[in-house]
Amino acid sequence: MEQHQVNQKSRISHGSEGKTRIGLVLEGGGTRGIYTAGVLDLFMEKGQAFDGVIGVSAGAIHGASFVSGQKGRSIRYYKKYCGDRRFMSFWNLITTGDLVGRDFCYRRLPEELDPYDYDTFNASQTEFYAGCSNLETGKPAYLRVRDMKEQIDLIRASASMPYVSRIVDFEGMKLLDGGCTDSIPLEGARSLGFSRNVVILTRHEGYVKKPENASLAGLFYGKYPEFVKALKNRYRMYNDEVERLRQRELAKEAFVIRPSQELTIGRLERDPEKLQAVYDLGWADGEKAFEKMREWIERVKEEDPDGR
């Protein structure tokens, strides 16, 4: 059983006793996550809400704008700044140690250039969790974000890809990209009390992750042997999670939306037109699945009112 970590600002809440709680689980994938942004904007258009959101990496980034109710924000700033070296570039990596610009992406952008609605997020009844990887344990940590501005480093940690990001220190924890230890945090959502979940993937049906070259894992993270093991085992973890998700889907415990075709953009795509096309696919796939999803949600509430 994967363990969640909690602290004073990341405490788990199980909500009203006896209520079926429906979560929204968001896979990461770098700029492939703009597909998720398209689905989420369709959900906002339709007025669909969830009891909780748990996102990993890009899923956490776009999930945050979903909880703040800012339809169109993700695709707007991604298209505007994807070619800006302050946003995401090897220039950043060389000059700061982070591929993604820390000050630009997590301060200037949300506070000045394309303001994030902190007040709406903080007032939302939707619980929000960022899936991170704890380097010292080599396990996932599902950390509650209550105040987005104060806890923005949890989003940064969730999206800090290994090898090209500095380790994020947060309240005594050493954190990096949640996708290293739990790419599809469905079981994590269930451990948080969300017995039924809508899951948005950024890989098409039939995708199988192949072994990665983890030869540098020990060199980069030798102080964290459990995390090195996780990096080397990442492909097995991912494929096992896909299989568990399939079983949950067959059991009607999860409703899955995945790309209807392979996403051919890279993790660091800089072409605004390609980003728009993937976003549009997410919107279209979300629209196609929406009524079936709503029927599934209603059926869950009727058949499992106690959230078993």
C-alpha positions in Angstrom: 0.0 0.0 0.0 1.4 3.4 -1.0 1.6 5.8 1.9 0.5 9.4 2.0 2.5 11.9 4.0 0.8 14.6 6.0 1.9 17.6 8.1 0.4 20.7 9.6 -0.5 22.2 6.2 -1.1 19.0 4.3 -3.6 17.2 6.4 -6.1 14.7 5.0 -9.8 15.4 5.3 -12.3 12.6 4.7 -15.3 14.9 4.4 -18.8 14.0 5.5 -19.1 10.5 6.9 -21.1 8.2 4.7 -20.9 10.3 1.5 -19.5 8.8 -1.7 -16.7 11.1 -2.6 -15.7 11.3 -6.3 -12.2 12.4 -7.1 -10.5 13.6 -10.3 -7.1 12.0 -11.0 -4.7 13.8 -13.4 -1.7 12.2 -15.0 1.3 14.3 -15.9 3.5 14.2 -19.0 5.1 17.6 -19.5 3.5 19.6 -22.3 1.3 16.6 -23.2 -0.6 17.8 -20.2 -2.2 20.5 -22.3 -4.5 17.6 -23.4 -5.7 17.5 -19.8 -6.2 21.3 -19.9 -8.6 20.9 -22.8 -10.7 18.2 -21.0 -10.8 20.3 -17.8 -11.9 23.5 -19.7 -14.7 21.4 -21.2 -15.6 20.3 -17.7 -15.7 24.0 -16.6 -17.8 24.9 -19.6 -20.3 22.2 -18.4 -20.2 23.1 -14.8 -18.7 19.8 -13.6 -17.1 19.7 -10.2 -15.5 17.0 -8.0 -15.0 16.4 -4.3 -11.3 16.3 -4.8 -8.5 16.7 -7.3 -5.2 14.9 -7.2 -2.7 15.8 -9.9 0.8 14.8 -10.7 3.3 17.2 -12.5 1.5 18.9 -15.4 -1.7 17.4 -14.0 -1.2 19.3 -10.8 -0.5 22.5 -12.7 -3.6 22.3 -14.9 -5.7 20.9 -12.0 -4.9 24.0 -10.0 -6.5 26.3 -12.7 -9.5 23.9 -12.7 -10.1 24.4 -9.0 -9.7 28.2 -9.4 -12.3 28.1 -12.2 -10.1 29.8 -14.8 -11.2 28.3 -18.1 -8.7 28.9 -20.9 -5.9 30.1 -18.7 -3.6 27.1 -19.3 -3.7 27.1 -23.1 -3.5 30.9 -23.1 -0.2 31.2 -21.2 1.3 28.0 -22.6 0.9 29.4 -26.2 2.1 32.8 -25.2 5.2 31.8 -23.3 6.2 28.4 -24.7 8.9 30.0 -26.8 10.1 32.3 -24.0 13.4 31.0 -22.5 12.3 32.2 -19.1 9.4 29.7 -19.2 11.2 26.4 -20.0 14.6 26.1 -21.6 18.1 24.7 -21.4 19.2 28.3 -20.8 17.3 28.1 -17.6 18.9 24.8 -16.7 22.4 26.1 -17.3 21.9 29.4 -15.5 19.7 28.3 -12.6 19.8 24.5 -12.4 16.1 24.3 -13.3 14.8 23.6 -16.8 11.5 25.4 -15.8 12.1 28.9 -14.6 11.3 29.1 -10.9 10.8 32.8 -10.6 9.1 33.3 -13.9 6.6 30.3 -13.7 5.8 30.3 -10.0 5.9 34.0 -9.2 5.8 36.4 -12.2 3.4 34.5 -14.3 0.7 33.7 -11.7 1.1 37.0 -9.8 1.6 39.5 -12.7 1.5 38.2 -16.3 -1.5 36.0 -16.2 -2.9 36.3 -12.6 -4.0 33.2 -10.8 -7.2 33.4 -8.8 -5.8 32.5 -5.4 -8.9 33.6 -3.5 -11.2 31.3 -5.5 -8.9 28.4 -5.1 -8.5 28.9 -1.4 -12.3 29.2 -0.9 -13.1 26.2 -2.9 -14.8 23.2 -1.3 -12.8 20.9 -3.6 -9.8 19.3 -1.9 -6.6 19.6 -3.9 -3.6 17.3 -3.6 -0.2 17.6 -5.4 1.4 14.2 -6.0 5.1 14.4 -5.3 8.0 12.0 -4.9 9.8 11.9 -1.5 13.4 11.3 -2.3 14.3 10.0 1.2 11.6 7.2 1.2 11.4 6.6 -2.6 7.6 6.7 -2.1 4.8 9.1 -3.4 3.6 11.8 -1.1 0.1 13.2 -1.6 0.2 16.7 -0.1 -2.9 18.8 0.5 -2.7 22.4 -0.9 -5.0 24.7 1.1 -3.3 28.1 0.3 -2.0 28.1 -3.3 0.2 31.2 -3.0 1.7 30.1 0.3 2.2 26.5 -0.8 3.1 27.0 -4.5 6.3 25.1 -3.9 4.2 21.9 -3.7 3.1 22.5 -7.3 6.7 23.2 -8.3 7.9 20.1 -6.6 5.3 17.9 -8.3 6.4 19.2 -11.7 10.2 19.2 -11.1 11.5 16.6 -13.5 14.5 14.6 -12.3 17.9 15.4 -13.7 16.8 18.8 -14.9 15.5 20.3 -11.7 16.8 21.2 -8.3 15.4 19.2 -5.4 12.6 21.1 -3.7 12.8 21.4 0.1 9.3 21.6 1.7 8.8 21.4 5.4 11.6 19.0 6.0 10.9 16.8 2.9 13.1 16.5 -0.2 10.7 16.4 -3.2 10.7 16.0 -6.9 8.3 15.0 -9.8 5.4 12.9 -8.6 5.5 10.9 -11.8 8.7 9.2 -10.6 6.9 7.2 -8.0 3.2 7.4 -8.9 2.3 8.5 -12.4 -1.4 7.8 -12.2 -2.3 8.3 -8.5 -5.6 6.5 -8.6 -4.8 4.3 -5.6 -3.5 7.4 -3.8 -6.9 9.1 -4.4 -8.6 6.0 -3.0 -6.3 6.1 0.1 -7.4 9.7 0.6 -11.1 8.7 0.8 -12.2 9.1 -2.9 -13.7 5.7 -3.5 -14.7 6.5 -7.1 -12.6 8.5 -9.6 -12.6 10.1 -13.0 -9.1 9.7 -14.4 -7.6 11.7 -17.2 -4.6 10.2 -18.9 -2.1 11.7 -21.4 -1.2 8.4 -23.1 -3.4 6.6 -25.6 -5.0 3.2 -25.2 -2.5 0.4 -25.5 0.6 2.5 -24.5 3.2 0.4 -22.8 6.1 2.2 -21.1 9.5 0.8 -22.0 12.6 0.7 -19.7 14.4 4.0 -19.4 18.1 4.6 -19.3 18.5 5.2 -15.5 22.3 4.9 -15.6 22.7 8.5 -14.2 20.2 7.9 -11.3 22.9 6.9 -8.9 25.2 9.7 -9.9 22.5 12.3 -9.4 20.7 10.9 -6.4 23.2 8.6 -4.7 22.3 10.0 -1.3 18.7 8.7 -1.9 19.0 5.0 -2.7 15.3 4.4 -2.4 14.6 7.1 -5.0 17.3 5.6 -7.3 15.4 2.3 -7.1 12.1 4.1 -7.9 13.7 5.7 -11.0 15.1 2.4 -12.2 11.7 0.7 -11.7 9.6 3.5 -13.1 8.5 1.7 -16.3 7.3 -1.3 -14.3 5.4 1.0 -11.9 3.7 2.8 -14.7 2.6 -0.4 -16.6 1.4 -1.9 -13.3 -0.7 1.2 -12.7 -2.2 1.1 -16.1 -3.3 -2.5 -15.4 -4.7 -1.6 -12.0 -6.6 1.2 -13.6 -8.0 -1.2 -16.2 -9.3 -3.4 -13.5 -10.9 -0.4 -11.7 -12.5 0.7 -14.9 -13.9 -2.8 -15.6 -15.3 -2.8 -12.0 -17.0 0.6 -12.7 -14.9 2.1 -9.9 -13.2 4.5 -12.3 -14.2 6.4 -15.4 -11.2 7.0 -17.8 -10.7 9.6 -20.4 -7.6 9.1 -22.6 -6.4 10.5 -25.9 -8.3 9.1 -28.8 -5.0 9.1 -30.8 -1.4 9.1 -29.9 -0.1 12.5 -28.8 3.0 13.2 -30.9 4.2 16.3 -29.2 7.3 16.1 -26.9 7.5 16.7 -23.2 8.9 20.1 -24.0 6.9 21.2 -27.0 7.4 24.8 -28.1 5.2 25.1 -31.1 1.9 27.0 -30.2 0.0 25.4 -33.1 0.8 21.9 -31.9 -0.1 22.8 -28.4 -3.4 24.1 -29.6 -4.1 20.9 -31.6 -3.5 18.7 -28.5 -5.7 21.0 -26.4 -8.5 20.8 -29.0 -8.2 17.0 -28.9 -8.6 17.1 -25.2 -11.7 19.3 -25.4 -13.2 17.1 -28.1 -12.5 13.8 -26.2 -13.9 15.3 -23.1 -17.0 16.5 -24.9 -17.5 13.0 -26.4 -17.2 11.3 -23.1 -19.0 13.8 -21.0 -22.6 12.5 -21.0 -21.4 8.9 -20.3 -19.3 10.3 -17.4 -22.2 12.1 -16.0 -24.3 9.0 -16.2 -21.5 7.0 -14.5 -21.4 9.6 -11.7 -25.1 9.5 -11.1 -25.1 5.7 -11.1 -22.2 5.7 -8.6 -24.2 7.9 -6.2 -27.3 5.7 -6.6 -25.6 2.4 -6.2 -22.9 3.3 -3.7 -24.4 6.1 -1.5 -22.1 5.2 1.4 -18.9 5.3 -0.5 -17.8 1.7 0.1 
